Amino acid sequence: MSKDRFKSSSYTDLTTSTVGSLGYLQIRFQSNTAKRAFYLSNSHKRCDGDTGWLVVKEDVITKPCKVDQVSETTIWYSGLTTKDFFNDYFIADFMTVEVNIDVTCDNSRLQIDNAVFNVTGNQFNDTVTYKCLDGFNHTYGDLFRRCNHLGYWTGTSPTCTITCNCSCGSNKYININDTEALQARLEEIKSKLSIRANETSKARRLKVCAKDERTSAKAVGSILGGLIIGSFVLTIVLSDLPLLLREIKKAYRNIRS
């Protein structure tokens, strides 16, 4: 590992200004007697005088120093705030290695319908979180996605669909193979949708006279009504006129005799 790529550490004497004087800053180190990894130390001064900050011991060759005299991979580190002698190193329970992968995920298609989202970026390990809008439910895909080491967002794009407020349990479902029930249901629907001809709004309007307050309309109505009534009375009188004349003649003869 190149010293100019060193950023920082928790040790007070291991900084960007002192890293240049290190004897070893290597991911891998191997000599005739030792094989080590993540090796941060000063120049070698024999085992009793060697100082440093960290070493991961892997394969054993000749066990020259204390840190090499183990039967399995072991993480040794300085327990001080500065470097320490190898012989005074502590053993760590575990070690975390974070790898910065230079990839970019396409974020041009992250936006979806009926939802809001929050994205931390488009580099490796960045995330995007979705939330459906009010009135919409999450029905498909992933609400949380991450930019992976291949440059793709994990999971699938989510879908938010409108919430149904209908009481689905009240619907009457019918087996389409049950013809009798289906026919009965159709007749029921037909009866509810049918309207009698004399009950339509058009039929009702035909039976209602329009009121007209104009004087001319009232006069014409009165005259026309009088003529109709007079014609009806005159028709009755004329139909009985011959009988009336005979009765009059009969009465006249009786008077003379």
VOBA-1610 file (N, C-alpha, C; in pm, whole numbers, padded with zeros to 5 digits, always signed):
BEGIN
Met+00086-00119+00000Met+00000+00000+00000Met+00089+00124+00000Ser+00057+00218-00084Ser+00138+00339-00097Ser+00113+00431+00022Lys+00222+00490+00077Lys+00210+00577+00192Lys+00134+00705+00161Asp+00140+00750+00034Asp+00070+00874+00000Asp-00081+00857-00006Arg-00130+00734+00008Arg-00274+00710+00011Arg-00326+00698+00155Phe-00237+00711+00252Phe-00278+00706+00392Phe-00360+00830+00426Lys-00472+00810+00501Lys-00562+00921+00534Lys-00551+00961+00682Ser-00576+00867+00772Ser-00574+00901+00914Ser-00576+00774+00998Ser-00559+00790+01132Ser-00567+00677+01225Ser-00607+00730+01361Ser-00639+00638+01452Ser-00675+00677+01589Ser-00552+00696+01677Tyr-00434+00660+01628Tyr-00310+00676+01703Tyr-00256+00817+01686Thr-00213+00876+01795Thr-00168+01016+01790Thr-00036+01033+01716Asp+00046+00926+01709Asp+00175+00937+01641Asp+00174+00874+01501Leu+00053+00842+01453Leu+00042+00786+01317Leu-00049+00877+01236Thr+00010+00976+01172Thr-00064+01077+01098Thr-00006+01091+00958Thr-00067+01175+00881Thr-00018+01196+00744Thr+00121+01260+00743Ser+00155+01331+00851Ser+00286+01395+00857Ser+00396+01300+00905Thr+00360+01190+00968Thr+00461+01095+01019Thr+00466+00965+00940Val+00364+00944+00854Val+00357+00816+00785Val+00477+00793+00694Gly+00540+00900+00651Gly+00654+00887+00560Gly+00775+00819+00623Ser+00783+00826+00756Ser+00897+00768+00825Ser+00875+00623+00867Leu+00760+00567+00834Leu+00732+00428+00871Leu+00825+00333+00798Gly+00855+00225+00868Gly+00935+00123+00803Gly+00850+00036+00713Tyr+00727+00007+00759Tyr+00639-00083+00682Tyr+00493-00033+00690Leu+00434-00018+00576Leu+00290+00011+00564Leu+00242-00072+00446Gln+00214-00200+00475Gln+00190-00294+00369Gln+00068-00382+00397Ile-00008-00408+00289Ile-00118-00504+00301Ile-00059-00644+00315Arg+00047-00671+00243Arg+00114-00802+00250Arg+00265-00782+00274Phe+00318-00862+00369Phe+00462-00859+00396Phe+00510-01003+00413Gln+00623-01034+00350Gln+00681-01168+00367Gln+00832-01159+00358Ser+00895-01225+00457Ser+01042-01237+00457Ser+01077-01385+00464Asn+01203-01413+00485Asn+01244-01553+00494Asn+01193-01622+00620Thr+01156-01541+00720Thr+01116-01599+00848Thr+00972-01570+00888Ala+00907-01475+00821Ala+00771-01436+00864Ala+00685-01396+00746Lys+00553-01419+00762Lys+00453-01380+00664Lys+00341-01308+00737Arg+00326-01180+00706Arg+00233-01096+00781Arg+00144-01017+00685Ala+00032-00965+00740Ala-00062-00885+00660Ala-00103-00761+00740Phe-00148-00659+00670Phe-00188-00532+00732Phe-00079-00489+00832Tyr+00037-00476+00778Tyr+00157-00459+00860Tyr+00192-00311+00870Leu+00178-00252+00992Leu+00213-00113+01018Leu+00316-00113+01130Ser+00443-00082+01098Ser+00548-00083+01201Ser+00664+00004+01159Asn+00751+00030+01258Asn+00876+00097+01229Asn+00975-00005+01172Ser+01096+00041+01142Ser+01198-00050+01088Ser+01233-00156+01192His+01268-00274+01145His+01298-00386+01234His+01424-00361+01317Lys+01414-00392+01448Lys+01528-00383+01541Lys+01535-00511+01624Arg+01519-00623+01559Arg+01509-00753+01625Arg+01380-00757+01707Cys+01332-00872+01741Cys+01197-00891+01798Cys+01174-00810+01925Asp+01272-00806+02015Asp+01252-00735+02141Asp+01243-00584+02122Gly+01297-00535+02012Gly+01297-00390+01991Gly+01201-00344+01883Asp+01132-00436+01818Asp+01037-00397+01711Asp+00916-00326+01773Thr+00880-00215+01710Thr+00761-00139+01753Thr+00671-00114+01633Gly+00545-00095+01663Gly+00449-00067+01556Gly+00309-00049+01610Trp+00210-00064+01518Trp+00071-00036+01555Trp-00022-00155+01526Leu+00007-00229+01418Leu-00087-00335+01380Leu-00016-00440+01295Val-00057-00567+01313Val-00011-00674+01227Val-00110-00789+01237Val-00139-00850+01125Val-00223-00971+01121Val-00131-01086+01084Lys-00117-01183+01174Lys-00028-01296+01153Lys-00103-01409+01085Glu-00048-01457+00975Glu-00112-01566+00902Glu-00027-01691+00913Asp+00037-01728+00803Asp+00116-01852+00801Asp+00243-01839+00885Val+00282-01948+00951Val+00404-01952+01032Val+00517-02012+00948Ile+00632-01946+00951Ile+00749-02000+00882Ile+00851-02051+00984Thr+00911-01958+01061Thr+01007-02002+01164Thr+00979-01944+01302Lys+00869-01869+01316Lys+00832-01811+01445Lys+00942-01726+01506Pro+00984-01621+01436Pro+01097-01542+01489Pro+01057-01456+01609Cys+00934-01403+01612Cys+00892-01312+01719Cys+00763-01363+01785Lys+00726-01296+01894Lys+00605-01335+01967Lys+00482-01332+01877Val+00470-01230+01795Val+00351-01216+01711Val+00341-01328+01608Asp+00452-01396+01583Asp+00450-01505+01485Asp+00427-01642+01550Gln+00431-01648+01680Gln+00425-01776+01750Gln+00280-01814+01784Val+00196-01820+01681Val+00055-01857+01698Val+00021-01963+01594Ser-00084-02041+01623Ser-00120-02152+01535Ser-00234-02118+01439Glu-00290-01998+01448Glu-00400-01957+01360Glu-00389-01808+01332Thr-00464-01763+01235Thr-00462-01621+01201Thr-00497-01537+01323Thr-00411-01441+01357Thr-00428-01361+01478Thr-00407-01214+01447Ile-00491-01129+01508Ile-00483-00984+01488Ile-00415-00924+01610Trp-00295-00869+01589Trp-00220-00804+01696Trp-00227-00653+01678Tyr-00238-00577+01791Tyr-00242-00431+01779Tyr-00188-00367+01905Ser-00148-00241+01891Ser-00100-00164+02006Ser-00219-00119+02089Gly-00213-00147+02220Gly-00321-00104+02309Gly-00303+00036+02361Leu-00196+00103+02320Leu-00172+00240+02362Leu-00234+00337+02261Thr-00221+00465+02288Thr-00264+00567+02190Thr-00153+00596+02091Thr-00039+00530+02112Thr+00075+00543+02021Thr+00126+00404+01987Lys+00236+00398+01918Lys+00297+00268+01884Lys+00341+00197+02012Asp+00365+00065+02001Asp+00409-00013+02117Asp+00501-00126+02068Phe+00571-00190+02162Phe+00657-00302+02128Phe+00572-00424+02088Phe+00620-00499+01990Phe+00549-00619+01947Phe+00518-00713+02065Asn+00613-00724+02156Asn+00595-00816+02268Asn+00484-00771+02364Asp+00441-00645+02353Asp+00334-00593+02439Asp+00201-00578+02364Tyr+00194-00627+02240Tyr+00070-00617+02161Tyr-00045-00693+02228Phe-00168-00646+02197Phe-00289-00715+02239Phe-00347-00792+02119Ile-00431-00890+02150Ile-00499-00967+02044Ile-00642-00916+02030Ala-00682-00881+01909Ala-00818-00831+01883Ala-00914-00947+01856Asp-01040-00927+01889Asp-01142-01029+01864Asp-01177-01038+01716Phe-01183-00923+01652Phe-01214-00922+01510Phe-01160-00795+01447Met-01162-00792+01316Met-01111-00677+01240Met-01203-00652+01123Thr-01238-00526+01104Thr-01328-00489+00995Thr-01248-00420+00885Val-01270-00464+00763Val-01203-00404+00648Val-01310-00348+00555Glu-01307-00219+00532Glu-01401-00155+00440Glu-01330-00126+00310Val-01393-00164+00201Val-01334-00147+00069Val-01413-00041-00008Asn-01347+00060-00053Asn-01410+00165-00133Asn-01405+00125-00280Ile-01522+00089-00333Ile-01528+00044-00471Ile-01573+00160-00559Asp-01498+00188-00661Asp-01525+00302-00748Asp-01626+00263-00856Val-01755+00263-00818Val-01863+00234-00914Val-01969+00343-00901Thr-02050+00354-01004Thr-02159+00452-01006Thr-02286+00383-01052Cys-02395+00404-00978Cys-02525+00349-01015Cys-02608+00458-01084Asp-02682+00418-01186Asp-02766+00511-01261Asp-02886+00550-01175Asn-02898+00679-01143Asn-03010+00725-01061Asn-03114+00804-01141Ser-03108+00793-01273Ser-03201+00868-01357Ser-03341+00806-01359Arg-03351+00680-01316Arg-03481+00613-01321Arg-03531+00573-01182Leu-03483+00642-01080Leu-03524+00607-00944Leu-03664+00657-00912Gln-03705+00767-00971Gln-03836+00822-00941Gln-03947+00732-00996Ile-04051+00710-00913Ile-04166+00629-00953Ile-04294+00708-00928Asp-04404+00661-00984Asp-04533+00726-00965Asp-04587+00699-00825Asn-04659+00796-00772Asn-04734+00781-00646Asn-04646+00756-00525Ala-04523+00807-00528Ala-04432+00785-00415Ala-04327+00895-00410Val-04269+00913-00291Val-04154+01001-00274Val-04034+00913-00238Phe-03913+00963-00264Phe-03796+00883-00233Phe-03682+00972-00185Asn-03593+00911-00109Asn-03475+00979-00058Asn-03352+00897-00096Val-03259+00958-00168Val-03139+00888-00214Val-03016+00957-00155Thr-02923+00877-00103Thr-02803+00932-00040Thr-02692+00961-00140Gly-02704+00910-00260Gly-02602+00930-00363Gly-02613+00820-00466Asn-02513+00811-00554Asn-02515+00706-00655Asn-02383+00629-00662Gln-02307+00632-00549Gln-02183+00556-00540Gln-02207+00423-00468Phe-02104+00341-00464Phe-02114+00212-00397Phe-02162+00228-00253Asn-02261+00147-00218Asn-02320+00142-00083Asn-02415+00256-00054Asp-02438+00349-00148Asp-02542+00449-00129Asp-02678+00381-00136Thr-02778+00445-00075Thr-02909+00382-00065Thr-03018+00476-00117Val-03132+00416-00149Val-03253+00491-00185Val-03370+00428-00110Thr-03450+00513-00047Thr-03565+00469+00032Thr-03691+00532-00023Tyr-03796+00451-00042Tyr-03922+00498-00099Tyr-04031+00501+00008Lys-04131+00587-00014Lys-04250+00592+00070Lys-04369+00625-00018Cys-04471+00538-00016Cys-04591+00561-00097Cys-04667+00683-00045Leu-04730+00758-00135Leu-04810+00873-00097Leu-04935+00829-00023Asp-04997+00923+00049Asp-05122+00892+00118Asp-05227+00847+00017Gly-05299+00741+00051Gly-05401+00688-00039Gly-05349+00581-00133Phe-05218+00549-00122Phe-05159+00447-00207Phe-05089+00342-00120Asn-05092+00217-00166Asn-05030+00106-00093Asn-04913+00049-00172His-04812+00002-00098His-04698-00066-00160His-04741-00207-00197Thr-04742-00238-00327Thr-04791-00368-00374Thr-04683-00451-00442Tyr-04568-00393-00472Tyr-04466-00471-00543Tyr-04330-00403-00530Gly-04224-00482-00539Gly-04089-00428-00541Gly-04034-00400-00402Asp-03922-00327-00397Asp-03850-00302-00272Asp-03849-00153-00240Leu-03887-00119-00116Leu-03887+00020-00071Leu-03747+00065-00030Phe-03654-00029-00014Phe-03516+00005+00021Phe-03423-00065-00078Arg-03336+00013-00143Arg-03242-00042-00241Arg-03103+00017-00217Arg-03001-00058-00258Arg-02863-00016-00234Arg-02781-00029-00363Cys-02688+00063-00381Cys-02597+00057-00496Cys-02490-00048-00468Asn-02487-00155-00548Asn-02394-00265-00519Asn-02261-00246-00592His-02170-00342-00572His-02034-00330-00626His-02028-00346-00778Leu-02141-00388-00838Leu-02145-00402-00983Leu-02202-00278-01052Gly-02245-00181-00973Gly-02301-00060-01030Gly-02449-00069-01058Tyr-02520-00158-00985Tyr-02665-00173-01002Tyr-02735-00155-00868Trp-02857-00104-00872Trp-02939-00093-00752Trp-02996-00230-00718Thr-02983-00271-00593Thr-03035-00401-00552Thr-03188-00401-00555Gly-03244-00522-00559Gly-03390-00535-00558Gly-03453-00488-00687Thr-03583-00459-00680Thr-03660-00414-00796Thr-03734-00285-00763Ser-03764-00209-00865Ser-03835-00083-00847Ser-03973-00108-00788Pro-04011-00036-00681Pro-04140-00062-00616Pro-04257-00004-00694Thr-04376-00051-00659Thr-04500-00003-00718Thr-04597+00035-00608Cys-04655+00154-00619Cys-04756+00200-00523Cys-04889+00218-00598Thr-04992+00144-00555Thr-05122+00150-00621Thr-05225+00213-00529Ile-05331+00268-00587Ile-05433+00340-00511Ile-05505+00245-00416Thr-05536+00297-00299Thr-05605+00218-00197Thr-05752+00206-00231Cys-05806+00084-00222Cys-05948+00060-00247Cys-06024+00073-00115Asn-06117+00170-00108Asn-06197+00189+00013Asn-06330+00115+00007Cys-06348+00035-00100Cys-06472-00039-00114Cys-06475-00156-00015Ser-06595-00190+00029Ser-06611-00306+00116Ser-06624-00428+00027Cys-06509-00486-00004Cys-06508-00598-00098Cys-06589-00716-00049Gly-06605-00729+00083Gly-06680-00842+00136Gly-06828-00836+00106Ser-06879-00713+00069Ser-07022-00700+00043Ser-07059-00741-00099Asn-06962-00760-00186Asn-06991-00801-00323Asn-07043-00944-00326Lys-07139-00968-00414Lys-07195-01101-00429Lys-07133-01168-00550Tyr-07039-01256-00523Tyr-06973-01325-00632Tyr-07052-01450-00668Ile-07061-01478-00796Ile-07137-01593-00846Ile-07047-01678-00932Asn-07057-01806-00912Asn-06984-01900-00997Asn-07047-01897-01136Ile-06967-01863-01237Ile-07022-01849-01371Ile-07072-01982-01426Asn-07032-02092-01363Asn-07080-02223-01407Asn-07217-02257-01349Asp-07263-02181-01251Asp-07396-02201-01193Asp-07495-02117-01272Thr-07550-02176-01378Thr-07636-02101-01472Thr-07763-02050-01406Glu-07823-02130-01317Glu-07948-02089-01253Glu-07925-01966-01166Ala-07821-01970-01085Ala-07792-01856-00999Ala-07755-01734-01083Leu-07682-01756-01190Leu-07643-01647-01277Leu-07764-01583-01343Gln-07859-01666-01390Gln-07980-01614-01453Gln-08065-01537-01353Ala-08074-01590-01230Ala-08151-01521-01127Ala-08090-01386-01094Arg-07957-01383-01089Arg-07889-01258-01060Arg-07909-01157-01172Leu-07905-01203-01296Leu-07928-01114-01409Leu-08069-01057-01407Glu-08168-01141-01374Glu-08307-01094-01367Glu-08323-00990-01256Glu-08251-01013-01144Glu-08258-00919-01032Glu-08200-00783-01074Ile-08087-00788-01142Ile-08026-00663-01189Ile-08115-00594-01292Lys-08175-00674-01380Lys-08262-00618-01484Lys-08383-00550-01423Ser-08442-00613-01319Ser-08560-00555-01255Ser-08527-00424-01185Lys-08407-00416-01129Lys-08366-00294-01060Lys-08336-00181-01157Leu-08294-00217-01278Leu-08259-00115-01378Leu-08376-00078-01468Ser-08485-00160-01469Ser-08599-00135-01558Ser-08685-00021-01504Ile-08742+00061-01596Ile-08829+00173-01562Ile-08954+00165-01650Arg-09072+00175-01589Arg-09196+00172-01666Arg-09208+00296-01753Ala-09272+00278-01872Ala-09282+00388-01967Ala-09361+00505-01911Asn-09467+00477-01831Asn-09551+00585-01778Asn-09491+00650-01653Glu-09370+00603-01612Glu-09306+00662-01495Glu-09183+00744-01531Thr-09158+00757-01661Thr-09045+00839-01702Thr-09078+00987-01687Ser-08975+01068-01681Ser-08995+01212-01666Ser-09068+01270-01787Lys-09044+01211-01905Lys-09112+01259-02025Lys-09261+01233-02017Ala-09297+01113-01971Ala-09439+01080-01960Ala-09507+01169-01857Arg-09440+01199-01749Arg-09499+01284-01647Arg-09518+01426-01697Arg-09426+01476-01777Arg-09440+01612-01830Arg-09557+01624-01925Leu-09588+01515-01999Leu-09700+01520-02092Leu-09835+01537-02023Lys-09841+01499-01894Lys-09967+01507-01818Lys-09980+01637-01739Val-09886+01724-01749Val-09888+01848-01673Val-09902+01966-01769Cys-10005+02051-01743Cys-10026+02169-01825Cys-09935+02282-01779Ala-09889+02355-01876Ala-09804+02469-01845Ala-09891+02590-01813Lys-09867+02653-01700Lys-09946+02768-01658Lys-09900+02892-01733Asp-10001+02971-01788Asp-09970+03092-01865Asp-10049+03207-01806Glu-09981+03304-01745Glu-10045+03416-01677Glu-10077+03534-01770Arg-10049+03524-01899Arg-10075+03637-01990Arg-10226+03659-02008Thr-10271+03789-02018Thr-10413+03824-02034Thr-10468+03770-02165Ser-10388+03780-02270Ser-10434+03732-02401Ser-10456+03581-02398Ala-10367+03511-02326Ala-10381+03366-02317Ala-10507+03329-02240Lys-10536+03405-02131Lys-10657+03378-02053Lys-10783+03406-02136Ala-10782+03516-02216Ala-10899+03552-02298Ala-10924+03446-02404Val-10817+03404-02471Val-10831+03301-02573Val-10882+03172-02511Gly-10833+03140-02392Gly-10877+03019-02324Gly-11024+03025-02287Ser-11067+03143-02238Ser-11208+03159-02199Ser-11301+03147-02321Ile-11264+03217-02430Ile-11347+03213-02550Ile-11352+03073-02607Leu-11234+03010-02616Leu-11228+02876-02671Leu-11304+02776-02584Gly-11296+02797-02453Gly-11369+02709-02362Gly-11519+02727-02376Gly-11562+02856-02389Gly-11706+02883-02406Gly-11760+02823-02535Leu-11680+02838-02642Leu-11725+02782-02770Leu-11736+02631-02763Ile-11642+02567-02699Ile-11646+02420-02688Ile-11767+02375-02608Ile-11792+02443-02495Ile-11906+02405-02410Ile-12038+02435-02483Gly-12041+02557-02548Gly-12164+02593-02621Gly-12191+02497-02735Ser-12087+02457-02806Ser-12104+02362-02916Ser-12156+02229-02864Phe-12109+02189-02746Phe-12154+02061-02688Phe-12303+02069-02652Val-12343+02184-02590Val-12485+02201-02551Val-12574+02211-02675Leu-12527+02286-02776Leu-12605+02304-02899Leu-12624+02171-02971Thr-12521+02089-02968Thr-12531+01957-03032Thr-12640+01873-02966Ile-12645+01879-02833Ile-12748+01802-02760Ile-12888+01855-02794Val-12900+01989-02796Val-13031+02051-02826Val-13077+02018-02968Leu-12991+02030-03063Leu-13028+02005-03202Leu-13067+01859-03224Ser-12997+01769-03151Ser-13032+01627-03167Ser-13173+01596-03115Asp-13218+01677-03018Asp-13353+01655-02962Asp-13457+01750-03020Leu-13421+01837-03114Leu-13512+01937-03169Leu-13634+01877-03240Pro-13619+01772-03326Pro-13739+01714-03391Pro-13840+01662-03289Leu-13792+01597-03186Leu-13881+01544-03083Leu-13951+01657-03011Leu-13878+01765-02987Leu-13936+01879-02919Leu-14045+01944-03003Leu-14023+01954-03133Leu-14123+02015-03223Leu-14249+01931-03226Arg-14233+01798-03229Arg-14352+01711-03232Arg-14434+01728-03104Glu-14364+01740-02993Glu-14436+01756-02867Glu-14512+01889-02864Ile-14446+01990-02923Ile-14512+02122-02925Ile-14637+02118-03011Lys-14628+02053-03132Lys-14746+02041-03220Lys-14855+01962-03154Lys-14820+01857-03086Lys-14918+01772-03020Lys-14992+01849-02912Ala-14915+01926-02839Ala-14977+02004-02734Ala-15069+02112-02791Tyr-15031+02169-02904Tyr-15111+02274-02965Tyr-15247+02218-03013Arg-15247+02097-03075Arg-15372+02036-03121Arg-15462+02004-03004Asn-15404+01960-02898Asn-15485+01929-02783Asn-15554+02052-02726Ile-15483+02162-02734Ile-15543+02285-02684Ile-15660+02328-02771Arg-15651+02316-02903Arg-15755+02360-02994Arg-15878+02270-02988Ser-15855+02145-02965Ser-15970+02055-02957Ser-16038+02064-02821
//
